[in-house]
């Protein structure tokens, strides 16, 4: 029942992160990876039997290191909507903590700041959350999905929506806890205690007949067996113990985790300070054992044999009188209210492991692609597709990753041709070796978490539409993509290539907030862009065709600089991507550009993040670098 809350590589040192995972695996508990990715070498047990793999993989707003392989190597996937210590604020890993190792895991550049946005850009409603849960259950068909919420007024309503979205676990995170990297103002003044949020979530779920569909977990300052028992009485079935685990490993709470100066090597990336880490799995195991023993003692005094017997039994609690008027003015009865559930419903989630979701088109694709899995044959398959077919290619990617690995097959080994309008999340987490080619159009979230595959979206041959004047793919394309290619003969919606960290993409226009928070890869936009282009962009490169001289008014000057293309290297790079776009989509607009290259080349802007100017193998002009420095 014990879990270590998500503490990412980057916040923790690699040694501390691995020690926590090893300890929790030894006792049959679970460690959460945090949002910083995890090295694939940890996914298999070591020669001595120790398992450093985090049983719960976290997917946060930054989507750092989230690949098909990462999501497949776990028993549970946790969607971190927010953090109890700083709700609604997102996060930031300073450039000086981004070592080569961290940058490799997060598919970014060493020394460059990494930003986790406050919102998930593919979750703006419960329906969007349901879609993400569906996607994750396709990329790992055996894992359950947890949604991490923070304790706040109204959390019950949100929890009810999360349960209806087919989540399996709801985590209520309290305001106490979190690393010292949180701002002091947040640590002191943001969030509410886990008791309030947990009680409300349990009550609202019970009132709506949903409590039996999800497990409830809580964290945020649990330190003793008494805390665990109270959490169970208020409705929790699983318990997160994070800060105390760090203390067991040697943390002395100096609250300077953000500065890379942790004196005991727990939350630091500096090699010299990391050598001071003295934590061992045994220390964490002792802590968990003592907490469990205290839980048993308290249960015995209450007259119960197991935690299951007291979950939701708020009649076992009463408010203590302090004997002073000014200390007794808080009425805790709303927290202690007990909901009577219907006789045909369980009081809580006793044995449900995973709420099933419907199959996608991939169930048929996997059946037809049997020779790929049995004899590693190349195949090309063709299907009609409708907008009700969601996450096409995702389950196929999961099976290929499980059998061959994420990078074993050559590009185009399996080619899937689709005709019609593809539903949401086309090619989500698509791995190398799979090519999806759509004759028609596609909805939102195309290439979400793209992991090496290729996606081509083009109008049908008979379509009379002018490609660069019409939208062909929806919003939030390539969110968190780490590798692969996308060619779309038409415009994309808003938040195009948000948090892209490695994919190469060519589209013929995009909406607002293009290339937002991008940290890697290359984006070519052969047309107009919307406002706020490049906001928070700290890596990668973009090329924008600006025929009407409007781009300067659309770009975000805080993060990026832009110039005309003035070197043969970058010109060849751009031409190569446009040529690949033509090969994939047969775009008439792209052919027009290459035919009249001398006329269109001066209309292109090369967009570069300011943080990358001194790190380019082929630098931009001195004038642009000087302007950015000023």
Secondary structure as the mmCIF struct_conf table of DSSP 4:
data_model
#
loop_
_struct_conf.conf_type_id
_struct_conf.id
_struct_conf.beg_label_comp_id
_struct_conf.beg_label_asym_id
_struct_conf.beg_label_seq_id
_struct_conf.end_label_comp_id
_struct_conf.end_label_asym_id
_struct_conf.end_label_seq_id
STRN STRN1 UNK A 2 UNK A 4
HELX_LH_PP_P HELX_LH_PP_P1 UNK A 5 UNK A 6
STRN STRN2 UNK A 9 UNK A 9
TURN_TY1_P TURN_TY1_P1 UNK A 10 UNK A 11
STRN STRN3 UNK A 12 UNK A 12
HELX_RH_AL_P HELX_RH_AL_P1 UNK A 14 UNK A 26
TURN_TY1_P TURN_TY1_P2 UNK A 27 UNK A 28
STRN STRN4 UNK A 30 UNK A 31
STRN STRN5 UNK A 32 UNK A 32
BEND BEND1 UNK A 35 UNK A 36
HELX_RH_3T_P HELX_RH_3T_P1 UNK A 40 UNK A 43
BEND BEND2 UNK A 44 UNK A 44
TURN_TY1_P TURN_TY1_P3 UNK A 47 UNK A 48
BEND BEND3 UNK A 49 UNK A 49
BEND BEND4 UNK A 55 UNK A 55
STRN STRN6 UNK A 56 UNK A 59
TURN_TY1_P TURN_TY1_P4 UNK A 61 UNK A 62
TURN_TY1_P TURN_TY1_P5 UNK A 64 UNK A 65
HELX_RH_AL_P HELX_RH_AL_P2 UNK A 68 UNK A 72
BEND BEND5 UNK A 73 UNK A 73
BEND BEND6 UNK A 75 UNK A 75
STRN STRN7 UNK A 76 UNK A 80
HELX_RH_3T_P HELX_RH_3T_P2 UNK A 84 UNK A 86
TURN_TY1_P TURN_TY1_P6 UNK A 87 UNK A 88
STRN STRN8 UNK A 91 UNK A 93
HELX_RH_3T_P HELX_RH_3T_P3 UNK A 95 UNK A 97
HELX_RH_AL_P HELX_RH_AL_P3 UNK A 100 UNK A 106
TURN_TY1_P TURN_TY1_P7 UNK A 107 UNK A 107
BEND BEND7 UNK A 108 UNK A 108
TURN_TY1_P TURN_TY1_P8 UNK A 110 UNK A 111
STRN STRN9 UNK A 114 UNK A 116
BEND BEND8 UNK A 118 UNK A 119
TURN_TY1_P TURN_TY1_P9 UNK A 121 UNK A 122
BEND BEND9 UNK A 124 UNK A 125
HELX_RH_AL_P HELX_RH_AL_P4 UNK A 126 UNK A 139
BEND BEND10 UNK A 140 UNK A 140
TURN_TY1_P TURN_TY1_P10 UNK A 141 UNK A 142
STRN STRN10 UNK A 144 UNK A 150
TURN_TY1_P TURN_TY1_P11 UNK A 153 UNK A 154
HELX_RH_AL_P HELX_RH_AL_P5 UNK A 155 UNK A 164
TURN_TY1_P TURN_TY1_P12 UNK A 165 UNK A 166
BEND BEND11 UNK A 168 UNK A 168
STRN STRN11 UNK A 169 UNK A 173
BEND BEND12 UNK A 175 UNK A 176
BEND BEND13 UNK A 178 UNK A 178
TURN_TY1_P TURN_TY1_P13 UNK A 180 UNK A 181
BEND BEND14 UNK A 182 UNK A 182
HELX_RH_AL_P HELX_RH_AL_P6 UNK A 184 UNK A 189
BEND BEND15 UNK A 190 UNK A 191
HELX_RH_AL_P HELX_RH_AL_P7 UNK A 194 UNK A 207
TURN_TY1_P TURN_TY1_P14 UNK A 208 UNK A 209
HELX_RH_3T_P HELX_RH_3T_P4 UNK A 211 UNK A 213
BEND BEND16 UNK A 214 UNK A 214
STRN STRN12 UNK A 215 UNK A 219
BEND BEND17 UNK A 220 UNK A 221
BEND BEND18 UNK A 224 UNK A 224
HELX_RH_AL_P HELX_RH_AL_P8 UNK A 225 UNK A 233
TURN_TY1_P TURN_TY1_P15 UNK A 234 UNK A 235
BEND BEND19 UNK A 237 UNK A 237
STRN STRN13 UNK A 238 UNK A 240
HELX_RH_AL_P HELX_RH_AL_P9 UNK A 243 UNK A 248
TURN_TY1_P TURN_TY1_P16 UNK A 249 UNK A 250
HELX_RH_3T_P HELX_RH_3T_P5 UNK A 257 UNK A 259
TURN_TY1_P TURN_TY1_P17 UNK A 260 UNK A 260
TURN_TY1_P TURN_TY1_P18 UNK A 263 UNK A 264
BEND BEND20 UNK A 265 UNK A 267
HELX_RH_AL_P HELX_RH_AL_P10 UNK A 271 UNK A 274
TURN_TY1_P TURN_TY1_P19 UNK A 275 UNK A 276
HELX_RH_AL_P HELX_RH_AL_P11 UNK A 281 UNK A 302
TURN_TY1_P TURN_TY1_P20 UNK A 303 UNK A 303
BEND BEND21 UNK A 305 UNK A 306
HELX_RH_3T_P HELX_RH_3T_P6 UNK A 307 UNK A 309
TURN_TY1_P TURN_TY1_P21 UNK A 310 UNK A 312
HELX_RH_3T_P HELX_RH_3T_P7 UNK A 314 UNK A 316
HELX_LH_PP_P HELX_LH_PP_P2 UNK A 319 UNK A 321
BEND BEND22 UNK A 323 UNK A 324
HELX_RH_3T_P HELX_RH_3T_P8 UNK A 325 UNK A 327
BEND BEND23 UNK A 328 UNK A 328
HELX_RH_AL_P HELX_RH_AL_P12 UNK A 333 UNK A 336
HELX_LH_PP_P HELX_LH_PP_P3 UNK A 339 UNK A 342
TURN_TY1_P TURN_TY1_P22 UNK A 343 UNK A 344
BEND BEND24 UNK A 345 UNK A 345
BEND BEND25 UNK A 347 UNK A 348
BEND BEND26 UNK A 350 UNK A 351
TURN_TY1_P TURN_TY1_P23 UNK A 361 UNK A 361
HELX_RH_AL_P HELX_RH_AL_P13 UNK A 362 UNK A 368
TURN_TY1_P TURN_TY1_P24 UNK A 369 UNK A 369
HELX_RH_AL_P HELX_RH_AL_P14 UNK A 370 UNK A 375
STRN STRN14 UNK A 379 UNK A 385
TURN_TY1_P TURN_TY1_P25 UNK A 387 UNK A 388
BEND BEND27 UNK A 391 UNK A 391
TURN_TY1_P TURN_TY1_P26 UNK A 392 UNK A 393
HELX_RH_AL_P HELX_RH_AL_P15 UNK A 394 UNK A 404
BEND BEND28 UNK A 406 UNK A 407
BEND BEND29 UNK A 409 UNK A 409
HELX_LH_PP_P HELX_LH_PP_P4 UNK A 410 UNK A 410
TURN_TY1_P TURN_TY1_P27 UNK A 411 UNK A 412
BEND BEND30 UNK A 413 UNK A 413
STRN STRN15 UNK A 414 UNK A 422
TURN_TY1_P TURN_TY1_P28 UNK A 424 UNK A 429
HELX_LH_PP_P HELX_LH_PP_P5 UNK A 430 UNK A 430
STRN STRN16 UNK A 431 UNK A 431
TURN_TY1_P TURN_TY1_P29 UNK A 432 UNK A 433
STRN STRN17 UNK A 434 UNK A 442
BEND BEND31 UNK A 444 UNK A 444
TURN_TY1_P TURN_TY1_P30 UNK A 446 UNK A 449
STRN STRN18 UNK A 451 UNK A 458
TURN_TY1_P TURN_TY1_P31 UNK A 461 UNK A 462
BEND BEND32 UNK A 465 UNK A 465
HELX_RH_3T_P HELX_RH_3T_P9 UNK A 467 UNK A 469
BEND BEND33 UNK A 470 UNK A 470
STRN STRN19 UNK A 471 UNK A 471
BEND BEND34 UNK A 473 UNK A 473
BEND BEND35 UNK A 475 UNK A 476
TURN_TY1_P TURN_TY1_P32 UNK A 477 UNK A 480
STRN STRN20 UNK A 483 UNK A 488
BEND BEND36 UNK A 489 UNK A 490
STRN STRN21 UNK A 491 UNK A 491
BEND BEND37 UNK A 494 UNK A 495
TURN_TY1_P TURN_TY1_P33 UNK A 496 UNK A 499
STRN STRN22 UNK A 501 UNK A 507
BEND BEND38 UNK A 508 UNK A 508
TURN_TY1_P TURN_TY1_P34 UNK A 512 UNK A 517
STRN STRN23 UNK A 519 UNK A 525
BEND BEND39 UNK A 527 UNK A 527
BEND BEND40 UNK A 531 UNK A 532
STRN STRN24 UNK A 533 UNK A 533
TURN_TY1_P TURN_TY1_P35 UNK A 534 UNK A 536
STRN STRN25 UNK A 539 UNK A 545
TURN_TY1_P TURN_TY1_P36 UNK A 547 UNK A 548
BEND BEND41 UNK A 549 UNK A 549
HELX_RH_AL_P HELX_RH_AL_P16 UNK A 551 UNK A 554
STRN STRN26 UNK A 555 UNK A 555
TURN_TY1_P TURN_TY1_P37 UNK A 557 UNK A 559
STRN STRN27 UNK A 560 UNK A 564
BEND BEND42 UNK A 567 UNK A 567
HELX_RH_AL_P HELX_RH_AL_P17 UNK A 568 UNK A 585
HELX_RH_AL_P HELX_RH_AL_P18 UNK A 588 UNK A 595
TURN_TY1_P TURN_TY1_P38 UNK A 596 UNK A 596
HELX_RH_AL_P HELX_RH_AL_P19 UNK A 597 UNK A 600
HELX_RH_3T_P HELX_RH_3T_P10 UNK A 601 UNK A 603
STRN STRN28 UNK A 604 UNK A 609
HELX_RH_3T_P HELX_RH_3T_P11 UNK A 610 UNK A 612
TURN_TY1_P TURN_TY1_P39 UNK A 613 UNK A 615
BEND BEND43 UNK A 617 UNK A 618
HELX_RH_AL_P HELX_RH_AL_P20 UNK A 622 UNK A 629
#
